[in-house]
Amino acid sequence: MRHFLLLSFSTLMLLEGYMFTYETDKQTLLEFKSQVSKGKRAVLSSWNNSFPLCKWTRVKCGQKHKRVTGLNLGGLHLGGVISPSIGNLSFLISLNLTSNGFGGTIPQELGSLFRLKHLFMSFNFLKGEIPTSLFNCSRLVELHLHSNSLSQVVPWELGSLRKLVLLDLGRNNLKGKFPASLGNLTSLEELSFVGNIMEGEIPNDLARLANMVDLQLAANNFSGVFPQAIYNMSLLENLNIIDNGFSGSLRSDIGNLLPHLQGLFIGNNSFSGAIPATLPNISNLQNLGMEINSLTGNLEFFGALSNCTQLRALLVAYNRLAGDLSTSIANLSTNINILELQSNFISGSIPHDNGNLINLKILSLGNNLLTGALPTSLGKLSGLEEFSVGSNKMSGEIPSSLGNITRLESLWLFNNSFEGSIPPSIGKCSHLLYFYLQDNKLDGIIPQEIMQIAPLVLLNMSNNLLTGSLPETVGRLEHLGTLSVGHNRLSGKLPETLGKCLLMVQLDLQGNSFDGTIPDISGLLGIKEVDFSNNNLSGSIPGYFANFSSLEHLNLSINNFEGKVPTEGKFKNATIVSVFGNINLCGGVLELKLKPCKHSSFSKKVLIGTSIGVSALLVLFIAFVSLCWFRNKKRNKTNEATPSTLGTFHEQISYGDLRNATNGFSSSNLVGSGCFATWSLEEFYGRV
């Protein structure tokens, strides 16, 4: 009877508890919804009293108690903050808030979810520290806090979550040292601290993590030698410790200790010594990244890597490796996609049988000591997207077979001794974005076919021996941001179509023999650098340059420009504008030190004043002449009205007597003068 009463009481309590806790879950989620940004709540419209709780969007309930066991709101782009009431979902097993816009801090109340196994909160804007209460969730198997703004140190208590299999704290602002307590997480298979500001050495306690498969420590400030604990992780498949401060050398038997490695990334550290000869023993190795270190030795291990038939990427650029390339790369796996060997001391020539690398997408050999010509077999690498041999000692002609690499996006051939003409077949590389040909000995004209590569963003052919003109079709390159053909032997007028390259940022045409005027490029409003110096250009300097708000450098020096230099906008800054070597330029700002223009504003004022003065004098002169004329006319009328005695006088005195009497009509015997002339007696006598 006693057992019956106890069972009945327990059943009653469970029923009462069911009604209470069901309503608690409902109220908890409604409270959670109220903290979501108003503009983002529409996707949770089913969260209301008209729908049963277990049919709400993204809500999962247990079959037995109808309690909320799963809440999957990932990828809904919700905003706001996470309500502390979330801690009331005591039956919750999985909480996914990934890829939303939640801000604020992680609620301490999450520590009440003792049944929680899966917590996903990556890709939000959460800040503050990782709450220590979270470590009460002893059943946690997965903890994802990637890509937030969490700060402070990683709590030591994290080591109490002994059932953790996956821990991702990457892309935050976590600092401090690596907690040695994490060595307690012996079930851990995946661990990521990528992209924080943690420092110090990796503790040897991690040697107990024998189940580790994926270890990501990249982009921190960790230091010390290669972590010795890692050599005990015999099941390790992916190791990424790039961009830290590790130093020292790798153990020669690393290939035997970590036989299951598929990806090994140790780039951008300070490792030295030789590349371990046992690496080729890792038969499943797919990606080997050791770039930007101080590794030494020759390329013999390349040949041994032929055992790694799954190898897809080999990155050893920016080291101190040496040796002959021609006997090295031909035996690599045909599956290889990326081969980066630039910035070493590699010599020899590119082997002719490189065509075996049929899946190669990136081949970077720049900044080495390579010699010889480019093999025509490169044309067989039809999937190649980036090819670089810049800054070597290569020579010969550029093979036309490069035009067969139609997927090519970047072609770097600069700073060698290539000669001959540019193959028109390059025009078939219709996906080409970056084309670097500068600092070679190329001659001939610029092929029209190059101007048909519509996506081209950068074209640099400077410092060669190119002749002819800049093709009129350059205007077809609507995406061109940089055009550099300086220091060649180009001539003719600049094409008007340059003004159609509206995305142009840098235009370098210096050191050629271009003539005529500058075409209308007023539409290139985003341009930063313009260099027309050392040509034969003429005409006036276009005033629209003053309005180029992004302009940082304008060089018009050593040409035949004439007229006044503008003084507005960018022309006010003499550190931006250079115009020396144009003898017919004048004016401008004082810092340019040009001669003043003849028709300056002051001269114009003087000229206008002089003109007004001369005009006034001319008017006065005309008025004076008119006055004299009227006076003479009046005098003549008066003389006609008075009886003359001249006739009597004329009859009594002869001409000879008159001449003798006036001493030959001397001026001393002047009778008078009028407004227009002075009369002597002789002239007067002659008139009468």
Secondary structure, 3 states (H helix, E strand, C coil): CHHHHHHHHHHHHHHHHHHHHHHHHHHHHHHHHHCECHHHHHHHCCCCCCCCHHHCCCEEECCCCCCEEEEECCCCCCEEECCHHHHHCCCCCEEECCCCEEECECCHHHHHCCCCCEEECCCCCCEECCCHHHHHCCCCCEEECCCCEECCECCHHHHHCCCCCEEECCCCCCEEECCHHHHHCCCCCEEECCCCEEEECCCHHHHHCCCCCEEECCCCEEEEECCHHHHHCCCCCEEECCCCEEEECCCCCHHHHCCCCCEEECCCCEEEEECCCCHHHCCCCCEEECCCCEEECCCHHHHHHHHCCCCCEEECCCCCCEEEHHHCHHHCCCCCCEEECCCCEEECCCCHHHHHCCCCCEEECCCCCCCCCCCHHHHHCCCCCEEECCCCCCEEECCHHHHHCCCCCEEECCCCEEEECCCHHHHHCCCCCEEECCCCEEEECCCHHHHHCCCCCEEECCCCEECCCCCHHHHHCCCCCEEECCCCCCEEECCHHHHHCCCCCEEECCCCEEEECCCCCCCCCCCCEEECCCCEEEECCCHHHHHCCCCCEEECCCCEEEEEECCCHHHHCCCCEECCCCCEEEECCHHHCCCCCCCCHHHHHHHHHHHHHHHHHHHHHHHHHHHHHHHHHHHHHHHHHCCCCHHHHHHHCCHHHHHHHCCCCCHHHCCEECCCCEECHHHHHHHC
